[in-house]
Amino acid sequence: MIDCCELALHNGRLALYIALGAFAVISLLLAMFFGYNLKLSARTASLEKKNGKEQKQIDQLKAEIEKLKKTK
């Protein structure tokens, strides 16, 4: 027959396993979230760099168009 101390010890271990499992799942989800954000920020930085180059080209073309309009 199981006495109350053994039952409390068993329930305590069970609660500890549940808490550790929840901690592991939350840690995994946070790691996935921050990993995704790091990838996203790197992608955003590369797209902004590309956009900056394209915007510079657009500005140069606008300047050339204005120059051509003034010469006509």
PQR file of N, CA, C, O and H, with PARSE charges and radii, in Angstrom:
ATOM      1  N   MET A   1       0.846  -1.173   0.000 -0.4000 1.5000
ATOM      2  CA  MET A   1       0.000   0.000   0.000 -0.0000 2.0000
ATOM      3  C   MET A   1       0.898   1.244   0.000  0.5500 1.7000
ATOM      4  O   MET A   1       1.929   1.304   0.670 -0.5500 1.4000
ATOM      5  N   ILE A   2       0.453   2.231  -0.784 -0.4000 1.5000
ATOM      6  CA  ILE A   2       1.214   3.464  -0.911 -0.0000 2.0000
ATOM      7  C   ILE A   2       0.757   4.437   0.174  0.5500 1.7000
ATOM      8  O   ILE A   2      -0.435   4.693   0.347 -0.5500 1.4000
ATOM      9  H   ILE A   2      -0.384   2.183  -1.328  0.4000 1.0000
ATOM     10  N   ASP A   3       1.741   4.972   0.900 -0.4000 1.5000
ATOM     11  CA  ASP A   3       1.364   5.960   1.901 -0.0000 2.0000
ATOM     12  C   ASP A   3       1.392   7.362   1.292  0.5500 1.7000
ATOM     13  O   ASP A   3       1.742   7.527   0.123 -0.5500 1.4000
ATOM     14  H   ASP A   3       2.709   4.764   0.760  0.4000 1.0000
ATOM     15  N   CYS A   4       1.033   8.346   2.063 -0.4000 1.5000
ATOM     16  CA  CYS A   4       0.873   9.698   1.533 -0.0000 2.0000
ATOM     17  C   CYS A   4       2.207  10.305   1.105  0.5500 1.7000
ATOM     18  O   CYS A   4       2.240  11.109   0.173 -0.5500 1.4000
ATOM     19  H   CYS A   4       0.749   8.213   3.013  0.4000 1.0000
ATOM     20  N   CYS A   5       3.314   9.936   1.769 -0.4000 1.5000
ATOM     21  CA  CYS A   5       4.622  10.503   1.408 -0.0000 2.0000
ATOM     22  C   CYS A   5       5.074  10.013   0.035  0.5500 1.7000
ATOM     23  O   CYS A   5       5.599  10.791  -0.761 -0.5500 1.4000
ATOM     24  H   CYS A   5       3.287   9.283   2.526  0.4000 1.0000
ATOM     25  N   GLU A   6       4.873   8.740  -0.239 -0.4000 1.5000
ATOM     26  CA  GLU A   6       5.232   8.198  -1.549 -0.0000 2.0000
ATOM     27  C   GLU A   6       4.366   8.804  -2.647  0.5500 1.7000
ATOM     28  O   GLU A   6       4.854   9.095  -3.739 -0.5500 1.4000
ATOM     29  H   GLU A   6       4.446   8.108   0.408  0.4000 1.0000
ATOM     30  N   LEU A   7       3.096   8.991  -2.361 -0.4000 1.5000
ATOM     31  CA  LEU A   7       2.187   9.601  -3.319 -0.0000 2.0000
ATOM     32  C   LEU A   7       2.585  11.049  -3.591  0.5500 1.7000
ATOM     33  O   LEU A   7       2.549  11.496  -4.737 -0.5500 1.4000
ATOM     34  H   LEU A   7       2.699   8.755  -1.474  0.4000 1.0000
ATOM     35  N   ALA A   8       2.960  11.775  -2.561 -0.4000 1.5000
ATOM     36  CA  ALA A   8       3.394  13.159  -2.729 -0.0000 2.0000
ATOM     37  C   ALA A   8       4.687  13.217  -3.529  0.5500 1.7000
ATOM     38  O   ALA A   8       4.852  14.105  -4.366 -0.5500 1.4000
ATOM     39  H   ALA A   8       2.990  11.412  -1.629  0.4000 1.0000
ATOM     40  N   LEU A   9       5.601  12.296  -3.291 -0.4000 1.5000
ATOM     41  CA  LEU A   9       6.855  12.243  -4.032 -0.0000 2.0000
ATOM     42  C   LEU A   9       6.592  11.942  -5.504  0.5500 1.7000
ATOM     43  O   LEU A   9       7.192  12.557  -6.386 -0.5500 1.4000
ATOM     44  H   LEU A   9       5.468  11.575  -2.612  0.4000 1.0000
ATOM     45  N   HIS A  10       5.695  10.996  -5.764 -0.4000 1.5000
ATOM     46  CA  HIS A  10       5.341  10.659  -7.143 -0.0000 2.0000
ATOM     47  C   HIS A  10       4.689  11.864  -7.847  0.5500 1.7000
ATOM     48  O   HIS A  10       5.037  12.179  -8.985 -0.5500 1.4000
ATOM     49  H   HIS A  10       5.208  10.497  -5.047  0.4000 1.0000
ATOM     50  N   ASN A  11       3.765  12.520  -7.182 -0.4000 1.5000
ATOM     51  CA  ASN A  11       3.097  13.691  -7.766 -0.0000 2.0000
ATOM     52  C   ASN A  11       4.083  14.846  -7.971  0.5500 1.7000
ATOM     53  O   ASN A  11       3.978  15.587  -8.948 -0.5500 1.4000
ATOM     54  H   ASN A  11       3.482  12.264  -6.258  0.4000 1.0000
ATOM     55  N   GLY A  12       5.024  14.994  -7.065 -0.4000 1.5000
ATOM     56  CA  GLY A  12       6.041  16.027  -7.200 -0.0000 2.0000
ATOM     57  C   GLY A  12       6.920  15.785  -8.417  0.5500 1.7000
ATOM     58  O   GLY A  12       7.231  16.718  -9.159 -0.5500 1.4000
ATOM     59  H   GLY A  12       5.109  14.392  -6.271  0.4000 1.0000
ATOM     60  N   ARG A  13       7.320  14.545  -8.623 -0.4000 1.5000
ATOM     61  CA  ARG A  13       8.130  14.195  -9.797 -0.0000 2.0000
ATOM     62  C   ARG A  13       7.335  14.432 -11.076  0.5500 1.7000
ATOM     63  O   ARG A  13       7.858  14.960 -12.058 -0.5500 1.4000
ATOM     64  H   ARG A  13       7.068  13.787  -8.021  0.4000 1.0000
ATOM     65  N   LEU A  14       6.081  14.040 -11.051 -0.4000 1.5000
ATOM     66  CA  LEU A  14       5.223  14.242 -12.213 -0.0000 2.0000
ATOM     67  C   LEU A  14       5.091  15.730 -12.531  0.5500 1.7000
ATOM     68  O   LEU A  14       5.173  16.128 -13.693 -0.5500 1.4000
ATOM     69  H   LEU A  14       5.657  13.612 -10.254  0.4000 1.0000
ATOM     70  N   ALA A  15       4.890  16.541 -11.509 -0.4000 1.5000
ATOM     71  CA  ALA A  15       4.785  17.984 -11.713 -0.0000 2.0000
ATOM     72  C   ALA A  15       6.104  18.543 -12.254  0.5500 1.7000
ATOM     73  O   ALA A  15       6.099  19.429 -13.108 -0.5500 1.4000
ATOM     74  H   ALA A  15       4.823  16.217 -10.565  0.4000 1.0000
ATOM     75  N   LEU A  16       7.231  18.027 -11.758 -0.4000 1.5000
ATOM     76  CA  LEU A  16       8.538  18.468 -12.243 -0.0000 2.0000
ATOM     77  C   LEU A  16       8.721  18.113 -13.715  0.5500 1.7000
ATOM     78  O   LEU A  16       9.210  18.935 -14.490 -0.5500 1.4000
ATOM     79  H   LEU A  16       7.235  17.307 -11.064  0.4000 1.0000
ATOM     80  N   TYR A  17       8.340  16.912 -14.105 -0.4000 1.5000
ATOM     81  CA  TYR A  17       8.451  16.505 -15.515 -0.0000 2.0000
ATOM     82  C   TYR A  17       7.568  17.359 -16.414  0.5500 1.7000
ATOM     83  O   TYR A  17       7.971  17.726 -17.517 -0.5500 1.4000
ATOM     84  H   TYR A  17       7.943  16.245 -13.475  0.4000 1.0000
ATOM     85  N   ILE A  18       6.382  17.671 -15.952 -0.4000 1.5000
ATOM     86  CA  ILE A  18       5.478  18.512 -16.732 -0.0000 2.0000
ATOM     87  C   ILE A  18       6.073  19.913 -16.881  0.5500 1.7000
ATOM     88  O   ILE A  18       6.046  20.491 -17.967 -0.5500 1.4000
ATOM     89  H   ILE A  18       6.054  17.373 -15.055  0.4000 1.0000
ATOM     90  N   ALA A  19       6.609  20.452 -15.789 -0.4000 1.5000
ATOM     91  CA  ALA A  19       7.204  21.789 -15.841 -0.0000 2.0000
ATOM     92  C   ALA A  19       8.421  21.800 -16.766  0.5500 1.7000
ATOM     93  O   ALA A  19       8.592  22.742 -17.539 -0.5500 1.4000
ATOM     94  H   ALA A  19       6.631  19.983 -14.907  0.4000 1.0000
ATOM     95  N   LEU A  20       9.261  20.778 -16.702 -0.4000 1.5000
ATOM     96  CA  LEU A  20      10.432  20.713 -17.582 -0.0000 2.0000
ATOM     97  C   LEU A  20      10.017  20.575 -19.046  0.5500 1.7000
ATOM     98  O   LEU A  20      10.626  21.182 -19.926 -0.5500 1.4000
ATOM     99  H   LEU A  20       9.121  20.013 -16.074  0.4000 1.0000
ATOM    100  N   GLY A  21       8.991  19.785 -19.301 -0.4000 1.5000
ATOM    101  CA  GLY A  21       8.489  19.646 -20.664 -0.0000 2.0000
ATOM    102  C   GLY A  21       7.945  20.961 -21.197  0.5500 1.7000
ATOM    103  O   GLY A  21       8.210  21.324 -22.343 -0.5500 1.4000
ATOM    104  H   GLY A  21       8.496  19.293 -18.585  0.4000 1.0000
ATOM    105  N   ALA A  22       7.188  21.673 -20.378 -0.4000 1.5000
ATOM    106  CA  ALA A  22       6.650  22.967 -20.793 -0.0000 2.0000
ATOM    107  C   ALA A  22       7.782  23.958 -21.038  0.5500 1.7000
ATOM    108  O   ALA A  22       7.737  24.724 -22.000 -0.5500 1.4000
ATOM    109  H   ALA A  22       6.973  21.378 -19.448  0.4000 1.0000
ATOM    110  N   PHE A  23       8.798  23.949 -20.176 -0.4000 1.5000
ATOM    111  CA  PHE A  23       9.950  24.826 -20.360 -0.0000 2.0000
ATOM    112  C   PHE A  23      10.672  24.508 -21.659  0.5500 1.7000
ATOM    113  O   PHE A  23      11.088  25.416 -22.379 -0.5500 1.4000
ATOM    114  H   PHE A  23       8.835  23.327 -19.394  0.4000 1.0000
ATOM    115  N   ALA A  24      10.824  23.226 -21.964 -0.4000 1.5000
ATOM    116  CA  ALA A  24      11.499  22.827 -23.199 -0.0000 2.0000
ATOM    117  C   ALA A  24      10.707  23.281 -24.424  0.5500 1.7000
ATOM    118  O   ALA A  24      11.289  23.780 -25.388 -0.5500 1.4000
ATOM    119  H   ALA A  24      10.486  22.488 -21.380  0.4000 1.0000
ATOM    120  N   VAL A  25       9.413  23.116 -24.393 -0.4000 1.5000
ATOM    121  CA  VAL A  25       8.575  23.523 -25.527 -0.0000 2.0000
ATOM    122  C   VAL A  25       8.613  25.037 -25.710  0.5500 1.7000
ATOM    123  O   VAL A  25       8.744  25.525 -26.833 -0.5500 1.4000
ATOM    124  H   VAL A  25       8.940  22.710 -23.611  0.4000 1.0000
ATOM    125  N   ILE A  26       8.500  25.776 -24.619 -0.4000 1.5000
ATOM    126  CA  ILE A  26       8.540  27.238 -24.706 -0.0000 2.0000
ATOM    127  C   ILE A  26       9.904  27.694 -25.207  0.5500 1.7000
ATOM    128  O   ILE A  26       9.988  28.608 -26.028 -0.5500 1.4000
ATOM    129  H   ILE A  26       8.394  25.380 -23.707  0.4000 1.0000
ATOM    130  N   SER A  27      10.973  27.065 -24.719 -0.4000 1.5000
ATOM    131  CA  SER A  27      12.319  27.427 -25.181 -0.0000 2.0000
ATOM    132  C   SER A  27      12.479  27.154 -26.663  0.5500 1.7000
ATOM    133  O   SER A  27      13.056  27.969 -27.383 -0.5500 1.4000
ATOM    134  H   SER A  27      10.905  26.323 -24.052  0.4000 1.0000
ATOM    135  N   LEU A  28      11.986  26.036 -27.124 -0.4000 1.5000
ATOM    136  CA  LEU A  28      12.062  25.687 -28.536 -0.0000 2.0000
ATOM    137  C   LEU A  28      11.297  26.694 -29.390  0.5500 1.7000
ATOM    138  O   LEU A  28      11.794  27.138 -30.425 -0.5500 1.4000
ATOM    139  H   LEU A  28      11.517  25.374 -26.540  0.4000 1.0000
ATOM    140  N   LEU A  29      10.101  27.051 -28.965 -0.4000 1.5000
ATOM    141  CA  LEU A  29       9.304  28.028 -29.711 -0.0000 2.0000
ATOM    142  C   LEU A  29       9.980  29.396 -29.750  0.5500 1.7000
ATOM    143  O   LEU A  29       9.970  30.065 -30.783 -0.5500 1.4000
ATOM    144  H   LEU A  29       9.696  26.691 -28.124  0.4000 1.0000
ATOM    145  N   LEU A  30      10.561  29.811 -28.636 -0.4000 1.5000
ATOM    146  CA  LEU A  30      11.270  31.089 -28.613 -0.0000 2.0000
ATOM    147  C   LEU A  30      12.490  31.062 -29.522  0.5500 1.7000
ATOM    148  O   LEU A  30      12.771  32.037 -30.219 -0.5500 1.4000
ATOM    149  H   LEU A  30      10.568  29.267 -27.797  0.4000 1.0000
ATOM    150  N   ALA A  31      13.218  29.941 -29.516 -0.4000 1.5000
ATOM    151  CA  ALA A  31      14.390  29.827 -30.389 -0.0000 2.0000
ATOM    152  C   ALA A  31      13.980  29.887 -31.854  0.5500 1.7000
ATOM    153  O   ALA A  31      14.654  30.524 -32.664 -0.5500 1.4000
ATOM    154  H   ALA A  31      12.990  29.149 -28.950  0.4000 1.0000
ATOM    155  N   MET A  32      12.883  29.228 -32.195 -0.4000 1.5000
ATOM    156  CA  MET A  32      12.394  29.265 -33.570 -0.0000 2.0000
ATOM    157  C   MET A  32      11.965  30.685 -33.941  0.5500 1.7000
ATOM    158  O   MET A  32      12.245  31.149 -35.046 -0.5500 1.4000
ATOM    159  H   MET A  32      12.336  28.711 -31.537  0.4000 1.0000
ATOM    160  N   PHE A  33      11.294  31.368 -33.031 -0.4000 1.5000
ATOM    161  CA  PHE A  33      10.823  32.724 -33.284 -0.0000 2.0000
ATOM    162  C   PHE A  33      11.991  33.672 -33.516  0.5500 1.7000
ATOM    163  O   PHE A  33      11.987  34.442 -34.476 -0.5500 1.4000
ATOM    164  H   PHE A  33      11.066  30.991 -32.133  0.4000 1.0000
ATOM    165  N   PHE A  34      13.000  33.619 -32.632 -0.4000 1.5000
ATOM    166  CA  PHE A  34      14.132  34.521 -32.780 -0.0000 2.0000
ATOM    167  C   PHE A  34      14.985  34.157 -33.979  0.5500 1.7000
ATOM    168  O   PHE A  34      15.559  35.041 -34.614 -0.5500 1.4000
ATOM    169  H   PHE A  34      13.004  32.994 -31.852  0.4000 1.0000
ATOM    170  N   GLY A  35      15.080  32.877 -34.304 -0.4000 1.5000
ATOM    171  CA  GLY A  35      15.794  32.463 -35.512 -0.0000 2.0000
ATOM    172  C   GLY A  35      15.111  32.999 -36.753  0.5500 1.7000
ATOM    173  O   GLY A  35      15.775  33.456 -37.684 -0.5500 1.4000
ATOM    174  H   GLY A  35      14.613  32.159 -33.788  0.4000 1.0000
ATOM    175  N   TYR A  36      13.799  32.946 -36.773 -0.4000 1.5000
ATOM    176  CA  TYR A  36      13.045  33.483 -37.904 -0.0000 2.0000
ATOM    177  C   TYR A  36      13.241  34.992 -38.006  0.5500 1.7000
ATOM    178  O   TYR A  36      13.420  35.528 -39.100 -0.5500 1.4000
ATOM    179  H   TYR A  36      13.260  32.575 -36.017  0.4000 1.0000
ATOM    180  N   ASN A  37      13.207  35.677 -36.858 -0.4000 1.5000
ATOM    181  CA  ASN A  37      13.395  37.130 -36.876 -0.0000 2.0000
ATOM    182  C   ASN A  37      14.788  37.498 -37.364  0.5500 1.7000
ATOM    183  O   ASN A  37      14.946  38.495 -38.069 -0.5500 1.4000
ATOM    184  H   ASN A  37      13.062  35.241 -35.969  0.4000 1.0000
ATOM    185  N   LEU A  38      15.804  36.713 -37.002 -0.4000 1.5000
ATOM    186  CA  LEU A  38      17.159  37.007 -37.464 -0.0000 2.0000
ATOM    187  C   LEU A  38      17.250  36.833 -38.979  0.5500 1.7000
ATOM    188  O   LEU A  38      17.864  37.648 -39.667 -0.5500 1.4000
ATOM    189  H   LEU A  38      15.676  35.904 -36.429  0.4000 1.0000
ATOM    190  N   LYS A  39      16.638  35.770 -39.491 -0.4000 1.5000
ATOM    191  CA  LYS A  39      16.633  35.565 -40.941 -0.0000 2.0000
ATOM    192  C   LYS A  39      15.881  36.694 -41.635  0.5500 1.7000
ATOM    193  O   LYS A  39      16.302  37.195 -42.677 -0.5500 1.4000
ATOM    194  H   LYS A  39      16.139  35.108 -38.932  0.4000 1.0000
ATOM    195  N   LEU A  40      14.769  37.078 -41.038 -0.4000 1.5000
ATOM    196  CA  LEU A  40      13.950  38.132 -41.623 -0.0000 2.0000
ATOM    197  C   LEU A  40      14.684  39.471 -41.624  0.5500 1.7000
ATOM    198  O   LEU A  40      14.604  40.225 -42.594 -0.5500 1.4000
ATOM    199  H   LEU A  40      14.427  36.671 -40.191  0.4000 1.0000
ATOM    200  N   SER A  41      15.391  39.761 -40.548 -0.4000 1.5000
ATOM    201  CA  SER A  41      16.107  41.044 -40.501 -0.0000 2.0000
ATOM    202  C   SER A  41      17.267  41.046 -41.483  0.5500 1.7000
ATOM    203  O   SER A  41      17.569  42.083 -42.071 -0.5500 1.4000
ATOM    204  H   SER A  41      15.456  39.149 -39.760  0.4000 1.0000
ATOM    205  N   ALA A  42      17.928  39.897 -41.674 -0.4000 1.5000
ATOM    206  CA  ALA A  42      19.006  39.819 -42.658 -0.0000 2.0000
ATOM    207  C   ALA A  42      18.444  40.002 -44.066  0.5500 1.7000
ATOM    208  O   ALA A  42      19.040  40.692 -44.893 -0.5500 1.4000
ATOM    209  H   ALA A  42      17.683  39.053 -41.196  0.4000 1.0000
ATOM    210  N   ARG A  43      17.308  39.388 -44.330 -0.4000 1.5000
ATOM    211  CA  ARG A  43      16.674  39.528 -45.643 -0.0000 2.0000
ATOM    212  C   ARG A  43      16.231  40.969 -45.865  0.5500 1.7000
ATOM    213  O   ARG A  43      16.391  41.505 -46.962 -0.5500 1.4000
ATOM    214  H   ARG A  43      16.824  38.828 -43.658  0.4000 1.0000
ATOM    215  N   THR A  44      15.684  41.589 -44.848 -0.4000 1.5000
ATOM    216  CA  THR A  44      15.244  42.969 -44.966 -0.0000 2.0000
ATOM    217  C   THR A  44      16.426  43.886 -45.263  0.5500 1.7000
ATOM    218  O   THR A  44      16.324  44.796 -46.086 -0.5500 1.4000
ATOM    219  H   THR A  44      15.554  41.153 -43.957  0.4000 1.0000
ATOM    220  N   ALA A  45      17.545  43.642 -44.589 -0.4000 1.5000
ATOM    221  CA  ALA A  45      18.733  44.465 -44.812 -0.0000 2.0000
ATOM    222  C   ALA A  45      19.231  44.327 -46.253  0.5500 1.7000
ATOM    223  O   ALA A  45      19.601  45.317 -46.884 -0.5500 1.4000
ATOM    224  H   ALA A  45      17.628  42.903 -43.920  0.4000 1.0000
ATOM    225  N   SER A  46      19.238  43.093 -46.771 -0.4000 1.5000
ATOM    226  CA  SER A  46      19.701  42.907 -48.148 -0.0000 2.0000
ATOM    227  C   SER A  46      18.742  43.548 -49.145  0.5500 1.7000
ATOM    228  O   SER A  46      19.177  44.109 -50.151 -0.5500 1.4000
ATOM    229  H   SER A  46      18.937  42.288 -46.259  0.4000 1.0000
ATOM    230  N   LEU A  47      17.445  43.469 -48.875 -0.4000 1.5000
ATOM    231  CA  LEU A  47      16.469  44.103 -49.770 -0.0000 2.0000
ATOM    232  C   LEU A  47      16.571  45.623 -49.715  0.5500 1.7000
ATOM    233  O   LEU A  47      16.414  46.292 -50.736 -0.5500 1.4000
ATOM    234  H   LEU A  47      17.091  43.014 -48.058  0.4000 1.0000
ATOM    235  N   GLU A  48      16.836  46.173 -48.525 -0.4000 1.5000
ATOM    236  CA  GLU A  48      16.993  47.623 -48.417 -0.0000 2.0000
ATOM    237  C   GLU A  48      18.241  48.083 -49.168  0.5500 1.7000
ATOM    238  O   GLU A  48      18.246  49.145 -49.790 -0.5500 1.4000
ATOM    239  H   GLU A  48      16.964  45.629 -47.696  0.4000 1.0000
ATOM    240  N   LYS A  49      19.293  47.276 -49.101 -0.4000 1.5000
ATOM    241  CA  LYS A  49      20.520  47.615 -49.826 -0.0000 2.0000
ATOM    242  C   LYS A  49      20.257  47.606 -51.332  0.5500 1.7000
ATOM    243  O   LYS A  49      20.683  48.507 -52.054 -0.5500 1.4000
ATOM    244  H   LYS A  49      19.289  46.413 -48.596  0.4000 1.0000
ATOM    245  N   LYS A  50      19.551  46.575 -51.793 -0.4000 1.5000
ATOM    246  CA  LYS A  50      19.210  46.479 -53.210 -0.0000 2.0000
ATOM    247  C   LYS A  50      18.303  47.641 -53.616  0.5500 1.7000
ATOM    248  O   LYS A  50      18.476  48.234 -54.681 -0.5500 1.4000
ATOM    249  H   LYS A  50      19.205  45.842 -51.207  0.4000 1.0000
ATOM    250  N   ASN A  51      17.339  47.957 -52.757 -0.4000 1.5000
ATOM    251  CA  ASN A  51      16.421  49.051 -53.038 -0.0000 2.0000
ATOM    252  C   ASN A  51      17.166  50.368 -53.105  0.5500 1.7000
ATOM    253  O   ASN A  51      16.827  51.228 -53.917 -0.5500 1.4000
ATOM    254  H   ASN A  51      17.198  47.476 -51.892  0.4000 1.0000
ATOM    255  N   GLY A  52      18.175  50.541 -52.264 -0.4000 1.5000
ATOM    256  CA  GLY A  52      18.965  51.759 -52.283 -0.0000 2.0000
ATOM    257  C   GLY A  52      19.701  51.935 -53.601  0.5500 1.7000
ATOM    258  O   GLY A  52      19.779  53.040 -54.138 -0.5500 1.4000
ATOM    259  H   GLY A  52      18.450  49.842 -51.604  0.4000 1.0000
ATOM    260  N   LYS A  53      20.244  50.828 -54.122 -0.4000 1.5000
ATOM    261  CA  LYS A  53      20.930  50.894 -55.419 -0.0000 2.0000
ATOM    262  C   LYS A  53      19.950  51.247 -56.531  0.5500 1.7000
ATOM    263  O   LYS A  53      20.250  52.070 -57.395 -0.5500 1.4000
ATOM    264  H   LYS A  53      20.180  49.931 -53.687  0.4000 1.0000
ATOM    265  N   GLU A  54      18.785  50.623 -56.504 -0.4000 1.5000
ATOM    266  CA  GLU A  54      17.775  50.896 -57.526 -0.0000 2.0000
ATOM    267  C   GLU A  54      17.278  52.337 -57.429  0.5500 1.7000
ATOM    268  O   GLU A  54      17.053  52.990 -58.448 -0.5500 1.4000
ATOM    269  H   GLU A  54      18.541  49.954 -55.802  0.4000 1.0000
ATOM    270  N   GLN A  55      17.109  52.827 -56.206 -0.4000 1.5000
ATOM    271  CA  GLN A  55      16.650  54.206 -56.034 -0.0000 2.0000
ATOM    272  C   GLN A  55      17.698  55.181 -56.556  0.5500 1.7000
ATOM    273  O   GLN A  55      17.349  56.219 -57.119 -0.5500 1.4000
ATOM    274  H   GLN A  55      17.292  52.296 -55.379  0.4000 1.0000
ATOM    275  N   LYS A  56      18.959  54.865 -56.381 -0.4000 1.5000
ATOM    276  CA  LYS A  56      20.034  55.722 -56.902 -0.0000 2.0000
ATOM    277  C   LYS A  56      19.982  55.761 -58.430  0.5500 1.7000
ATOM    278  O   LYS A  56      20.157  56.816 -59.039 -0.5500 1.4000
ATOM    279  H   LYS A  56      19.243  54.022 -55.924  0.4000 1.0000
ATOM    280  N   GLN A  57      19.739  54.595 -59.042 -0.4000 1.5000
ATOM    281  CA  GLN A  57      19.615  54.545 -60.501 -0.0000 2.0000
ATOM    282  C   GLN A  57      18.414  55.364 -60.975  0.5500 1.7000
ATOM    283  O   GLN A  57      18.500  56.082 -61.971 -0.5500 1.4000
ATOM    284  H   GLN A  57      19.597  53.738 -58.547  0.4000 1.0000
ATOM    285  N   ILE A  58      17.314  55.254 -60.266 -0.4000 1.5000
ATOM    286  CA  ILE A  58      16.110  56.007 -60.636 -0.0000 2.0000
ATOM    287  C   ILE A  58      16.387  57.499 -60.550  0.5500 1.7000
ATOM    288  O   ILE A  58      16.002  58.259 -61.439 -0.5500 1.4000
ATOM    289  H   ILE A  58      17.244  54.671 -59.457  0.4000 1.0000
ATOM    290  N   ASP A  59      17.056  57.921 -59.478 -0.4000 1.5000
ATOM    291  CA  ASP A  59      17.374  59.343 -59.326 -0.0000 2.0000
ATOM    292  C   ASP A  59      18.293  59.822 -60.443  0.5500 1.7000
ATOM    293  O   ASP A  59      18.132  60.934 -60.946 -0.5500 1.4000
ATOM    294  H   ASP A  59      17.369  57.304 -58.755  0.4000 1.0000
ATOM    295  N   GLN A  60      19.265  58.982 -60.838 -0.4000 1.5000
ATOM    296  CA  GLN A  60      20.157  59.356 -61.933 -0.0000 2.0000
ATOM    297  C   GLN A  60      19.386  59.493 -63.242  0.5500 1.7000
ATOM    298  O   GLN A  60      19.614  60.431 -64.006 -0.5500 1.4000
ATOM    299  H   GLN A  60      19.396  58.079 -60.429  0.4000 1.0000
ATOM    300  N   LEU A  61      18.483  58.564 -63.498 -0.4000 1.5000
ATOM    301  CA  LEU A  61      17.682  58.632 -64.722 -0.0000 2.0000
ATOM    302  C   LEU A  61      16.778  59.863 -64.720  0.5500 1.7000
ATOM    303  O   LEU A  61      16.603  60.498 -65.760 -0.5500 1.4000
ATOM    304  H   LEU A  61      18.297  57.802 -62.878  0.4000 1.0000
ATOM    305  N   LYS A  62      16.212  60.202 -63.587 -0.4000 1.5000
ATOM    306  CA  LYS A  62      15.376  61.405 -63.507 -0.0000 2.0000
ATOM    307  C   LYS A  62      16.210  62.643 -63.797  0.5500 1.7000
ATOM    308  O   LYS A  62      15.758  63.552 -64.494 -0.5500 1.4000
ATOM    309  H   LYS A  62      16.355  59.686 -62.742  0.4000 1.0000
ATOM    310  N   ALA A  63      17.415  62.679 -63.268 -0.4000 1.5000
ATOM    311  CA  ALA A  63      18.293  63.824 -63.510 -0.0000 2.0000
ATOM    312  C   ALA A  63      18.635  63.922 -64.996  0.5500 1.7000
ATOM    313  O   ALA A  63      18.672  65.022 -65.549 -0.5500 1.4000
ATOM    314  H   ALA A  63      17.781  61.941 -62.702  0.4000 1.0000
ATOM    315  N   GLU A  64      18.884  62.793 -65.640 -0.4000 1.5000
ATOM    316  CA  GLU A  64      19.183  62.789 -67.072 -0.0000 2.0000
ATOM    317  C   GLU A  64      17.977  63.261 -67.884  0.5500 1.7000
ATOM    318  O   GLU A  64      18.128  64.004 -68.853 -0.5500 1.4000
ATOM    319  H   GLU A  64      18.854  61.900 -65.191  0.4000 1.0000
ATOM    320  N   ILE A  65      16.794  62.832 -67.488 -0.4000 1.5000
ATOM    321  CA  ILE A  65      15.574  63.249 -68.191 -0.0000 2.0000
ATOM    322  C   ILE A  65      15.394  64.758 -68.053  0.5500 1.7000
ATOM    323  O   ILE A  65      15.097  65.440 -69.034 -0.5500 1.4000
ATOM    324  H   ILE A  65      16.672  62.228 -66.700  0.4000 1.0000
ATOM    325  N   GLU A  66      15.572  65.274 -66.856 -0.4000 1.5000
ATOM    326  CA  GLU A  66      15.445  66.716 -66.644 -0.0000 2.0000
ATOM    327  C   GLU A  66      16.482  67.473 -67.471  0.5500 1.7000
ATOM    328  O   GLU A  66      16.185  68.526 -68.034 -0.5500 1.4000
ATOM    329  H   GLU A  66      15.813  64.720 -66.059  0.4000 1.0000
ATOM    330  N   LYS A  67      17.691  66.935 -67.541 -0.4000 1.5000
ATOM    331  CA  LYS A  67      18.755  67.561 -68.322 -0.0000 2.0000
ATOM    332  C   LYS A  67      18.387  67.581 -69.805  0.5500 1.7000
ATOM    333  O   LYS A  67      18.597  68.581 -70.492 -0.5500 1.4000
ATOM    334  H   LYS A  67      17.932  66.080 -67.083  0.4000 1.0000
ATOM    335  N   LEU A  68      17.833  66.463 -70.292 -0.4000 1.5000
ATOM    336  CA  LEU A  68      17.418  66.384 -71.696 -0.0000 2.0000
ATOM    337  C   LEU A  68      16.260  67.335 -71.989  0.5500 1.7000
ATOM    338  O   LEU A  68      16.213  67.937 -73.061 -0.5500 1.4000
ATOM    339  H   LEU A  68      17.662  65.651 -69.734  0.4000 1.0000
ATOM    340  N   LYS A  69      15.334  67.475 -71.055 -0.4000 1.5000
ATOM    341  CA  LYS A  69      14.203  68.391 -71.235 -0.0000 2.0000
ATOM    342  C   LYS A  69      14.672  69.836 -71.318  0.5500 1.7000
ATOM    343  O   LYS A  69      14.130  70.635 -72.080 -0.5500 1.4000
ATOM    344  H   LYS A  69      15.373  66.986 -70.183  0.4000 1.0000
ATOM    345  N   LYS A  70      15.684  70.158 -70.525 -0.4000 1.5000
ATOM    346  CA  LYS A  70      16.188  71.532 -70.517 -0.0000 2.0000
ATOM    347  C   LYS A  70      16.966  71.855 -71.780  0.5500 1.7000
ATOM    348  O   LYS A  70      16.983  73.003 -72.224 -0.5500 1.4000
ATOM    349  H   LYS A  70      16.125  69.509 -69.906  0.4000 1.0000
ATOM    350  N   THR A  71      17.616  70.842 -72.367 -0.4000 1.5000
ATOM    351  CA  THR A  71      18.399  71.088 -73.578 -0.0000 2.0000
ATOM    352  C   THR A  71      17.514  71.237 -74.803  0.5500 1.7000
ATOM    353  O   THR A  71      17.944  71.841 -75.785 -0.5500 1.4000
ATOM    354  H   THR A  71      17.602  69.909 -72.006  0.4000 1.0000
ATOM    355  N   LYS A  72      16.306  70.714 -74.786 -0.4000 1.5000
ATOM    356  CA  LYS A  72      15.410  70.792 -75.940 -0.0000 2.0000
ATOM    357  C   LYS A  72      14.801  72.106 -76.044  0.5500 1.7000
ATOM    358  O   LYS A  72      14.016  72.352 -76.960 -0.5500 1.4000
ATOM    359  H   LYS A  72      15.957  70.223 -73.988  0.4000 1.0000
TER
END
